[in-house]
Amino acid sequence: MTLKELRKKLDNIKEYLDLESKLQTIKEIEEKLQNKEVWNDYALLQQFERKKRNLQNIINQVKELDDELTLIEEMILQENDESLFESEIQQLSKKVESFEVQSLLSGPHDEDDAIVTIHSGAGGTESCDWVAMLFRMYAMWAQSNNYKIEIADMQEGDQAGYKSITFIVSGDHPYGYLKGENGIHRLVRISPFDSNKRRHTSFAAVSVIPDIENDINIDIKPEDLKIDTFRASGAGGQYVNKTDSAIRITHLPTGIVVTCQTERSQMKNKATAMKILKSKLYKLEEEKKAAQLKNISGEKKKVEWGSQIRSYVLHPYKMVKDHRTNLEKTNVAAENVLNGDINDFLYEDLKYLKGEEND
């Protein structure tokens, strides 16, 4: 990395971290800490102090990196020869890249496994096939980036693809990298199922939740569960085992239904289904808290789960575009996206989500 590239990268990090906003938040926290009511609420006091400490730590780290880079820039200016400081530039580049990943993957559950569910939208066979294409995309991404995929449940389409599929991704920060995939994915193409070769638009909803089984204890009452067994169906290839011991668990208070047919063992299927149910209940509770917080503060986010986040156009031209970050890939690069080359989108989504946190 050259000095110019390093400066650009650090400036980009400073931009999406929005340090001015963080300084303002620290100021607001310090004002709240003057309130006697806060001091009387130990949990709230700890929450404010922890947030202030985390924000100040980010600001300090950026300042240290910026000061070190400025010093190198000044020395190069004096010597008029960047090559003399190649070692220092590369060492600092590693520090900046490490901090960048750390700052983007610093969420409370970013290290957790990701539970991904893809549901077909309206459109029958077309949408079911689109679900299969998306699953293939994520599976190829996982294989290329040393992640493991395990299918927990699938409902095959009547003619092709899947009505829905749920799989668990494990490896290095899988939830952190995939959390930005939440939302509606749109496909435009000439349908292989239409004898008239007309252009069709299909939709699929992707949901990504963290596997919080080992992080948080979720208390589920046995009387709140309805557990059914049934015969599993579907191929699933290398990602799923055939089984006659599939499990369906219904959480009666919320109506959440989880099915699992990964293992031959009914006991293992039940354990996996319970793990997914706990994560869904946790996510539901987090969404309720977030909604309450927005109502209290009058905050309105621009993007919610149900919004369209990305379009994949294969006809009359080839383009994949993310509607939040405006990142586009065209022609061969667009084809590569559907073959698992999605890291650029995941990275830009992380920066976008970090910016949303700062708003």
C-alpha positions as a Markdown table, in Angstrom:
| # | Residue | x | y | z |
|---|---|---|---|---|
| 1 | Met | 0.0 | 0.0 | 0.0 |
| 2 | Thr | 1.4 | 3.4 | -1.0 |
| 3 | Leu | 1.3 | 6.4 | 1.3 |
| 4 | Lys | -1.4 | 8.0 | -0.7 |
| 5 | Glu | -3.6 | 4.9 | -0.5 |
| 6 | Leu | -3.0 | 4.6 | 3.2 |
| 7 | Arg | -4.1 | 8.2 | 3.8 |
| 8 | Lys | -7.2 | 7.6 | 1.7 |
| 9 | Lys | -8.1 | 4.4 | 3.6 |
| 10 | Leu | -7.6 | 6.1 | 7.0 |
| 11 | Asp | -9.7 | 9.1 | 5.9 |
| 12 | Asn | -12.5 | 6.8 | 4.7 |
| 13 | Ile | -12.4 | 5.1 | 8.1 |
| 14 | Lys | -12.7 | 8.4 | 9.8 |
| 15 | Glu | -15.6 | 9.4 | 7.6 |
| 16 | Tyr | -17.8 | 6.3 | 8.2 |
| 17 | Leu | -16.9 | 6.3 | 11.9 |
| 18 | Asp | -18.1 | 9.9 | 12.1 |
| 19 | Leu | -15.8 | 11.0 | 15.0 |
| 20 | Glu | -17.6 | 14.3 | 15.4 |
| 21 | Ser | -20.8 | 12.4 | 16.1 |
| 22 | Lys | -19.0 | 10.2 | 18.7 |
| 23 | Leu | -17.6 | 13.3 | 20.4 |
| 24 | Gln | -21.1 | 14.8 | 20.6 |
| 25 | Thr | -22.4 | 11.6 | 22.0 |
| 26 | Ile | -19.7 | 11.6 | 24.7 |
| 27 | Lys | -20.6 | 15.1 | 25.6 |
| 28 | Glu | -24.3 | 14.1 | 25.9 |
| 29 | Ile | -23.4 | 11.2 | 28.1 |
| 30 | Glu | -21.3 | 13.4 | 30.3 |
| 31 | Glu | -24.2 | 15.7 | 30.8 |
| 32 | Lys | -26.5 | 12.7 | 31.7 |
| 33 | Leu | -23.9 | 11.5 | 34.2 |
| 34 | Gln | -24.4 | 14.8 | 36.1 |
| 35 | Asn | -28.0 | 13.7 | 36.7 |
| 36 | Lys | -28.6 | 12.2 | 40.2 |
| 37 | Glu | -31.2 | 9.9 | 38.9 |
| 38 | Val | -28.6 | 8.2 | 36.7 |
| 39 | Trp | -26.3 | 7.7 | 39.7 |
| 40 | Asn | -29.1 | 6.1 | 41.6 |
| 41 | Asp | -29.6 | 3.6 | 38.8 |
| 42 | Tyr | -26.5 | 1.4 | 38.9 |
| 43 | Ala | -27.3 | -0.5 | 35.7 |
| 44 | Leu | -28.0 | 2.7 | 33.7 |
| 45 | Leu | -24.8 | 4.3 | 35.1 |
| 46 | Gln | -22.7 | 1.3 | 34.0 |
| 47 | Gln | -24.4 | 1.4 | 30.6 |
| 48 | Phe | -23.5 | 5.1 | 30.1 |
| 49 | Glu | -19.9 | 4.7 | 31.3 |
| 50 | Arg | -19.3 | 1.6 | 29.2 |
| 51 | Lys | -20.6 | 3.4 | 26.0 |
| 52 | Lys | -18.5 | 6.5 | 26.8 |
| 53 | Arg | -15.4 | 4.3 | 27.3 |
| 54 | Asn | -16.0 | 2.4 | 24.1 |
| 55 | Leu | -16.5 | 5.6 | 22.1 |
| 56 | Gln | -13.4 | 7.3 | 23.6 |
| 57 | Asn | -11.3 | 4.2 | 22.9 |
| 58 | Ile | -12.3 | 4.4 | 19.1 |
| 59 | Ile | -11.5 | 8.1 | 19.0 |
| 60 | Asn | -8.1 | 7.5 | 20.7 |
| 61 | Gln | -7.2 | 4.7 | 18.4 |
| 62 | Val | -8.0 | 6.8 | 15.3 |
| 63 | Lys | -6.0 | 9.7 | 16.6 |
| 64 | Glu | -2.9 | 7.4 | 17.3 |
| 65 | Leu | -3.1 | 6.1 | 13.7 |
| 66 | Asp | -3.6 | 9.5 | 12.3 |
| 67 | Asp | -0.7 | 11.0 | 14.3 |
| 68 | Glu | 1.6 | 8.1 | 13.2 |
| 69 | Leu | 0.7 | 8.6 | 9.5 |
| 70 | Thr | 1.1 | 12.4 | 9.8 |
| 71 | Leu | 4.6 | 11.9 | 11.2 |
| 72 | Ile | 5.6 | 9.6 | 8.3 |
| 73 | Glu | 4.1 | 12.1 | 5.8 |
| 74 | Glu | 6.2 | 14.9 | 7.3 |
| 75 | Met | 9.4 | 12.8 | 7.3 |
| 76 | Ile | 8.9 | 11.9 | 3.6 |
| 77 | Leu | 8.3 | 15.6 | 2.8 |
| 78 | Gln | 11.7 | 16.4 | 4.4 |
| 79 | Glu | 13.6 | 13.6 | 2.7 |
| 80 | Asn | 11.7 | 13.8 | -0.6 |
| 81 | Asp | 11.9 | 10.0 | -1.0 |
| 82 | Glu | 8.9 | 7.8 | 0.0 |
| 83 | Ser | 11.0 | 4.6 | -0.6 |
| 84 | Leu | 13.1 | 5.3 | 2.5 |
| 85 | Phe | 10.0 | 4.8 | 4.7 |
| 86 | Glu | 8.6 | 1.7 | 2.9 |
| 87 | Ser | 8.9 | -0.4 | 6.1 |
| 88 | Glu | 7.1 | 2.1 | 8.3 |
| 89 | Ile | 4.3 | 2.5 | 5.7 |
| 90 | Gln | 3.7 | -1.2 | 5.5 |
| 91 | Gln | 3.7 | -1.6 | 9.3 |
| 92 | Leu | 1.2 | 1.2 | 9.7 |
| 93 | Ser | -0.9 | -0.3 | 6.8 |
| 94 | Lys | -1.3 | -3.5 | 8.8 |
| 95 | Lys | -2.3 | -1.5 | 11.9 |
| 96 | Val | -4.9 | 0.4 | 9.9 |
| 97 | Glu | -6.3 | -2.7 | 8.2 |
| 98 | Ser | -6.5 | -4.5 | 11.6 |
| 99 | Phe | -8.3 | -1.5 | 13.1 |
| 100 | Glu | -10.7 | -1.3 | 10.1 |
| 101 | Val | -11.9 | -4.9 | 10.5 |
| 102 | Gln | -12.1 | -4.4 | 14.3 |
| 103 | Ser | -14.2 | -1.3 | 14.0 |
| 104 | Leu | -16.6 | -2.9 | 11.4 |
| 105 | Leu | -16.9 | -6.2 | 13.2 |
| 106 | Ser | -17.4 | -4.9 | 16.8 |
| 107 | Gly | -21.1 | -5.8 | 17.3 |
| 108 | Pro | -22.1 | -7.8 | 20.3 |
| 109 | His | -22.8 | -10.9 | 18.2 |
| 110 | Asp | -20.5 | -10.5 | 15.2 |
| 111 | Glu | -18.4 | -13.4 | 16.3 |
| 112 | Asp | -21.4 | -15.8 | 16.4 |
| 113 | Asp | -22.5 | -18.3 | 13.8 |
| 114 | Ala | -25.1 | -17.0 | 11.4 |
| 115 | Ile | -28.5 | -18.6 | 11.0 |
| 116 | Val | -29.6 | -17.7 | 7.4 |
| 117 | Thr | -33.1 | -18.3 | 6.1 |
| 118 | Ile | -34.2 | -17.5 | 2.5 |
| 119 | His | -37.9 | -17.4 | 1.7 |
| 120 | Ser | -39.4 | -17.2 | -1.8 |
| 121 | Gly | -41.6 | -14.3 | -2.7 |
| 122 | Ala | -44.6 | -14.3 | -4.9 |
| 123 | Gly | -44.0 | -15.9 | -8.3 |
| 124 | Gly | -44.1 | -19.6 | -7.8 |
| 125 | Thr | -41.4 | -21.6 | -9.6 |
| 126 | Glu | -39.4 | -18.5 | -10.6 |
| 127 | Ser | -39.1 | -17.3 | -6.9 |
| 128 | Cys | -38.3 | -20.8 | -5.7 |
| 129 | Asp | -35.5 | -21.1 | -8.3 |
| 130 | Trp | -34.2 | -17.7 | -7.2 |
| 131 | Val | -34.0 | -19.0 | -3.6 |
| 132 | Ala | -31.8 | -21.8 | -4.9 |
| 133 | Met | -29.6 | -19.4 | -6.8 |
| 134 | Leu | -29.1 | -17.3 | -3.7 |
| 135 | Phe | -28.3 | -20.3 | -1.6 |
| 136 | Arg | -25.8 | -21.4 | -4.2 |
| 137 | Met | -24.2 | -17.9 | -4.1 |
| 138 | Tyr | -23.8 | -18.0 | -0.3 |
| 139 | Ala | -22.6 | -21.6 | -0.4 |
| 140 | Met | -19.9 | -20.7 | -3.0 |
| 141 | Trp | -18.9 | -17.7 | -0.9 |
| 142 | Ala | -18.6 | -19.8 | 2.2 |
| 143 | Gln | -16.5 | -22.4 | 0.4 |
| 144 | Ser | -14.1 | -19.7 | -1.0 |
| 145 | Asn | -13.7 | -18.0 | 2.4 |
| 146 | Asn | -13.3 | -21.1 | 4.6 |
| 147 | Tyr | -16.8 | -21.1 | 6.2 |
| 148 | Lys | -18.8 | -24.2 | 6.9 |
| 149 | Ile | -22.4 | -24.5 | 5.9 |
| 150 | Glu | -25.0 | -26.8 | 7.5 |
| 151 | Ile | -28.6 | -27.0 | 6.2 |
| 152 | Ala | -31.1 | -27.1 | 9.1 |
| 153 | Asp | -34.3 | -27.1 | 7.0 |
| 154 | Met | -35.5 | -26.9 | 3.5 |
| 155 | Gln | -38.9 | -26.9 | 1.7 |
| 156 | Glu | -38.5 | -27.8 | -1.9 |
| 157 | Gly | -40.4 | -26.0 | -4.7 |
| 158 | Asp | -43.1 | -27.8 | -6.7 |
| 159 | Gln | -41.0 | -27.7 | -9.9 |
| 160 | Ala | -37.6 | -26.3 | -8.9 |
| 161 | Gly | -35.6 | -24.7 | -6.2 |
| 162 | Tyr | -36.8 | -24.1 | -2.6 |
| 163 | Lys | -39.8 | -22.4 | -1.1 |
| 164 | Ser | -37.5 | -21.8 | 1.8 |
| 165 | Ile | -34.2 | -22.9 | 3.1 |
| 166 | Thr | -32.4 | -22.4 | 6.5 |
| 167 | Phe | -28.7 | -23.0 | 7.0 |
| 168 | Ile | -26.1 | -22.2 | 9.6 |
| 169 | Val | -22.8 | -20.6 | 8.7 |
| 170 | Ser | -19.8 | -21.1 | 11.0 |
| 171 | Gly | -16.3 | -19.7 | 10.9 |
| 172 | Asp | -14.7 | -16.3 | 11.4 |
| 173 | His | -17.3 | -13.7 | 12.4 |
| 174 | Pro | -20.0 | -15.2 | 10.1 |
| 175 | Tyr | -22.9 | -13.1 | 11.6 |
| 176 | Gly | -20.8 | -10.0 | 11.4 |
| 177 | Tyr | -20.1 | -10.4 | 7.7 |
| 178 | Leu | -23.6 | -11.6 | 6.7 |
| 179 | Lys | -25.9 | -9.4 | 8.9 |
| 180 | Gly | -26.1 | -6.8 | 6.1 |
| 181 | Glu | -27.8 | -9.4 | 3.8 |
| 182 | Asn | -31.1 | -9.0 | 5.7 |
| 183 | Gly | -33.8 | -7.8 | 3.3 |
| 184 | Ile | -35.4 | -8.4 | -0.1 |
| 185 | His | -33.2 | -9.5 | -3.0 |
| 186 | Arg | -34.7 | -8.9 | -6.5 |
| 187 | Leu | -33.9 | -10.9 | -9.7 |
| 188 | Val | -34.7 | -9.8 | -13.3 |
| 189 | Arg | -34.0 | -12.3 | -16.1 |
| 190 | Ile | -35.4 | -14.2 | -19.0 |
| 191 | Ser | -37.2 | -17.1 | -17.3 |
| 192 | Pro | -35.9 | -20.6 | -18.2 |
| 193 | Phe | -39.4 | -21.9 | -17.2 |
| 194 | Asp | -41.3 | -19.6 | -19.7 |
| 195 | Ser | -41.6 | -21.2 | -23.1 |
| 196 | Asn | -42.2 | -17.6 | -24.5 |
| 197 | Lys | -38.9 | -16.5 | -23.1 |
| 198 | Arg | -40.4 | -13.4 | -21.4 |
| 199 | Arg | -38.6 | -11.3 | -18.8 |
| 200 | His | -39.6 | -12.1 | -15.2 |
| 201 | Thr | -38.9 | -10.3 | -11.9 |
| 202 | Ser | -38.6 | -12.5 | -8.8 |
| 203 | Phe | -38.1 | -11.7 | -5.1 |
| 204 | Ala | -36.7 | -13.6 | -2.1 |
| 205 | Ala | -36.4 | -12.5 | 1.5 |
| 206 | Val | -33.1 | -13.2 | 3.3 |
| 207 | Ser | -33.1 | -13.2 | 7.1 |
| 208 | Val | -29.8 | -13.4 | 9.1 |
| 209 | Ile | -29.8 | -13.9 | 12.9 |
| 210 | Pro | -27.0 | -14.7 | 15.3 |
| 211 | Asp | -26.7 | -18.1 | 16.9 |
| 212 | Ile | -26.8 | -16.8 | 20.5 |
| 213 | Glu | -27.1 | -20.3 | 22.2 |
| 214 | Asn | -23.8 | -20.0 | 24.0 |
| 215 | Asp | -24.1 | -16.2 | 24.7 |
| 216 | Ile | -27.4 | -15.7 | 26.4 |
| 217 | Asn | -29.7 | -17.9 | 28.4 |
| 218 | Ile | -33.2 | -17.8 | 26.9 |
| 219 | Asp | -35.9 | -19.4 | 29.2 |
| 220 | Ile | -38.5 | -21.3 | 27.2 |
| 221 | Lys | -41.3 | -23.0 | 29.1 |
| 222 | Pro | -42.1 | -26.5 | 28.0 |
| 223 | Glu | -45.8 | -25.8 | 28.0 |
| 224 | Asp | -45.2 | -23.0 | 25.4 |
| 225 | Leu | -43.9 | -25.5 | 22.8 |
| 226 | Lys | -45.7 | -27.8 | 20.4 |
| 227 | Ile | -43.3 | -30.4 | 19.0 |
| 228 | Asp | -44.1 | -32.5 | 16.0 |
| 229 | Thr | -42.1 | -35.2 | 14.1 |
| 230 | Phe | -42.3 | -35.9 | 10.4 |
| 231 | Arg | -40.5 | -37.6 | 7.6 |
| 232 | Ala | -37.8 | -35.4 | 6.0 |
| 233 | Ser | -37.8 | -34.8 | 2.3 |
| 234 | Gly | -35.4 | -33.1 | -0.2 |
| 235 | Ala | -32.0 | -33.7 | -1.6 |
| 236 | Gly | -29.7 | -31.1 | -0.2 |
| 237 | Gly | -26.5 | -32.6 | -1.6 |
| 238 | Gln | -23.4 | -32.3 | 0.5 |
| 239 | Tyr | -24.9 | -30.0 | 3.0 |
| 240 | Val | -27.7 | -32.1 | 4.5 |
| 241 | Asn | -28.1 | -35.7 | 5.8 |
| 242 | Lys | -31.1 | -37.8 | 4.8 |
| 243 | Thr | -33.3 | -38.5 | 7.9 |
| 244 | Asp | -36.7 | -39.9 | 8.9 |
| 245 | Ser | -36.6 | -37.9 | 12.2 |
| 246 | Ala | -37.4 | -34.3 | 11.2 |
| 247 | Ile | -38.7 | -32.0 | 14.0 |
| 248 | Arg | -41.1 | -29.1 | 13.9 |
| 249 | Ile | -41.3 | -26.9 | 17.0 |
| 250 | Thr | -44.0 | -24.2 | 17.3 |
| 251 | His | -43.6 | -21.5 | 20.0 |
| 252 | Leu | -47.2 | -21.0 | 20.9 |
| 253 | Pro | -47.0 | -17.5 | 22.4 |
| 254 | Thr | -45.3 | -16.0 | 19.4 |
| 255 | Gly | -46.4 | -18.4 | 16.6 |
| 256 | Ile | -42.8 | -18.9 | 15.6 |
| 257 | Val | -42.3 | -22.2 | 13.8 |
| 258 | Val | -38.9 | -23.9 | 13.4 |
| 259 | Thr | -38.2 | -27.1 | 11.5 |
| 260 | Cys | -35.0 | -29.1 | 11.3 |
| 261 | Gln | -34.1 | -32.2 | 9.2 |
| 262 | Thr | -30.3 | -31.9 | 9.2 |
| 263 | Glu | -29.4 | -35.0 | 11.2 |
| 264 | Arg | -30.6 | -38.7 | 11.2 |
| 265 | Ser | -31.0 | -38.4 | 14.9 |
| 266 | Gln | -34.3 | -36.9 | 16.1 |
| 267 | Met | -32.5 | -35.7 | 19.3 |
| 268 | Lys | -29.9 | -33.7 | 17.3 |
| 269 | Asn | -32.6 | -32.3 | 15.1 |
| 270 | Lys | -34.5 | -31.1 | 18.2 |
| 271 | Ala | -31.4 | -29.6 | 19.6 |
| 272 | Thr | -30.7 | -27.6 | 16.4 |
| 273 | Ala | -34.4 | -26.5 | 16.1 |
| 274 | Met | -34.3 | -25.3 | 19.8 |
| 275 | Lys | -31.1 | -23.4 | 19.0 |
| 276 | Ile | -32.7 | -21.6 | 16.1 |
| 277 | Leu | -35.8 | -20.9 | 18.1 |
| 278 | Lys | -33.8 | -19.4 | 20.9 |
| 279 | Ser | -32.0 | -17.1 | 18.4 |
| 280 | Lys | -35.3 | -16.1 | 16.8 |
| 281 | Leu | -36.9 | -15.3 | 20.1 |
| 282 | Tyr | -33.8 | -13.3 | 21.1 |
| 283 | Lys | -33.9 | -11.4 | 17.8 |
| 284 | Leu | -37.6 | -10.7 | 18.2 |
| 285 | Glu | -37.0 | -9.2 | 21.7 |
| 286 | Glu | -34.2 | -7.1 | 20.4 |
| 287 | Glu | -36.4 | -5.8 | 17.6 |
| 288 | Lys | -39.1 | -4.9 | 20.2 |
| 289 | Lys | -36.5 | -3.0 | 22.3 |
| 290 | Ala | -35.2 | -1.2 | 19.2 |
| 291 | Ala | -38.8 | -0.2 | 18.2 |
| 292 | Gln | -39.5 | 1.1 | 21.7 |
| 293 | Leu | -36.2 | 3.1 | 21.6 |
| 294 | Lys | -37.1 | 4.6 | 18.2 |
| 295 | Asn | -40.6 | 5.6 | 19.5 |
| 296 | Ile | -39.1 | 7.2 | 22.6 |
| 297 | Ser | -36.5 | 9.2 | 20.7 |
| 298 | Gly | -38.6 | 9.8 | 17.6 |
| 299 | Glu | -35.9 | 8.1 | 15.5 |
| 300 | Lys | -36.9 | 6.7 | 12.1 |
| 301 | Lys | -34.4 | 4.5 | 10.3 |
| 302 | Lys | -34.4 | 4.6 | 6.5 |
| 303 | Val | -34.0 | 0.9 | 6.1 |
| 304 | Glu | -36.0 | -1.9 | 7.7 |
| 305 | Trp | -35.9 | -5.6 | 7.3 |
| 306 | Gly | -38.6 | -5.8 | 4.6 |
| 307 | Ser | -37.0 | -3.3 | 2.3 |
| 308 | Gln | -35.4 | -4.1 | -1.1 |
| 309 | Ile | -31.6 | -4.1 | -0.6 |
| 310 | Arg | -30.2 | -5.5 | -3.8 |
| 311 | Ser | -31.1 | -6.1 | -7.5 |
| 312 | Tyr | -29.6 | -8.7 | -9.7 |
| 313 | Val | -30.4 | -7.9 | -13.4 |
| 314 | Leu | -29.4 | -10.5 | -16.0 |
| 315 | His | -31.5 | -9.1 | -18.9 |
| 316 | Pro | -31.4 | -6.9 | -20.9 |
| 317 | Tyr | -28.0 | -6.2 | -19.4 |
| 318 | Lys | -26.0 | -7.7 | -16.5 |
| 319 | Met | -25.7 | -5.7 | -13.3 |
| 320 | Val | -25.9 | -6.3 | -9.6 |
| 321 | Lys | -26.6 | -3.2 | -7.5 |
| 322 | Asp | -26.9 | -2.6 | -3.8 |
| 323 | His | -29.5 | 0.0 | -3.2 |
| 324 | Arg | -28.1 | 1.1 | 0.2 |
| 325 | Thr | -24.4 | 1.6 | -0.8 |
| 326 | Asn | -24.9 | 2.1 | -4.6 |
| 327 | Leu | -22.1 | -0.4 | -5.2 |
| 328 | Glu | -22.5 | -1.9 | -8.7 |
| 329 | Lys | -21.0 | -4.8 | -10.6 |
| 330 | Thr | -21.6 | -5.2 | -14.3 |
| 331 | Asn | -21.0 | -7.8 | -17.0 |
| 332 | Val | -18.6 | -10.6 | -15.9 |
| 333 | Ala | -18.3 | -9.1 | -12.4 |
| 334 | Ala | -22.1 | -9.4 | -12.1 |
| 335 | Glu | -22.0 | -13.0 | -13.0 |
| 336 | Asn | -19.2 | -13.6 | -10.5 |
| 337 | Val | -21.4 | -12.2 | -7.7 |
| 338 | Leu | -23.9 | -15.1 | -8.3 |
| 339 | Asn | -20.9 | -17.4 | -8.2 |
| 340 | Gly | -20.1 | -16.3 | -4.6 |
| 341 | Asp | -17.9 | -13.2 | -5.2 |
| 342 | Ile | -19.8 | -11.0 | -2.7 |
| 343 | Asn | -17.0 | -9.8 | -0.4 |
| 344 | Asp | -17.1 | -6.2 | -1.9 |
| 345 | Phe | -20.8 | -6.0 | -1.1 |
| 346 | Leu | -20.4 | -7.4 | 2.4 |
| 347 | Tyr | -17.6 | -5.0 | 3.1 |
| 348 | Glu | -19.6 | -1.9 | 1.8 |
| 349 | Asp | -22.7 | -3.1 | 3.7 |
| 350 | Leu | -20.6 | -3.2 | 7.0 |
| 351 | Lys | -19.5 | 0.4 | 6.4 |
| 352 | Tyr | -23.2 | 1.3 | 5.7 |
| 353 | Leu | -24.4 | -0.4 | 8.8 |
| 354 | Lys | -21.7 | 1.3 | 10.9 |
| 355 | Gly | -22.9 | 4.7 | 9.5 |
| 356 | Glu | -26.5 | 3.8 | 10.4 |
| 357 | Glu | -25.4 | 3.2 | 14.0 |
| 358 | Asn | -23.9 | 6.7 | 14.1 |
| 359 | Asp | -27.0 | 8.4 | 12.8 |
